[in-house]
Amino acid sequence: MKGSSPPPRKRPAFGNTVPAGDVKELGDETGWAAWNDALEKSDKQFAPTAPGTSIMPPGVDRRYAKTEPAALSPLRDGKGPPAGAAKARALSANEVMVEARKNNRVCPKQRRWAELFGQFPQWVPGSDDLPSPPLTGDSWLRTPALAKRMAFRDHIEWCEKHGCLQQMLAFVKGLPEEEWHHMGD
């Protein structure tokens, strides 16, 4: 059908249209004036902020709330914590990872990581579910830094599962900076 025009486009059904904003290009002064007008109109729809109510009874000086002296720490008198005192919060794998990632660290270098892995059976005697051994040789060379970091995290999570995170944290904190593999190495 030579010379015929294409069929007219159908309008989308109600609710299926893509909203488009009204765009006007204005000069510097006109643009700022329009912006300030829009701000003013926007602010008018909200009531001014009202001060909050006081929780202090009338006639009481707000600067001086009633206080009570705190008891001395039970650890200062040399007797230790009282019976039923809250126990120390448990260490988490995330906290150890924060320490391990300082200075853009990835994982211990091969030799030191192998030494660490060799300590796991001493930390958890009788454990038969050791994590995968650390990367060595060609696998070390071919593995990207983030994958090495994830493998090291697996070791930290294994320590969390077996209750030896304190030993892992001591290792991580005690390892000299030059014994760490860093991003970009």
Secondary structure, DSSP 8 states (H G I E B T S, - for coil): -TT----------TT------------HHHHHHHHHHHHHHHHHTS--------SS-TTS-TT----------TTTTTS-S-TT--------HHHHHHHHTGGGEEEE-HHHHHHHHHHHHHHSTT----------HHHHHHS-HHHHHHHHHHHHHHHHHTT-HHHHHHHHHHS-GGGEEETT-
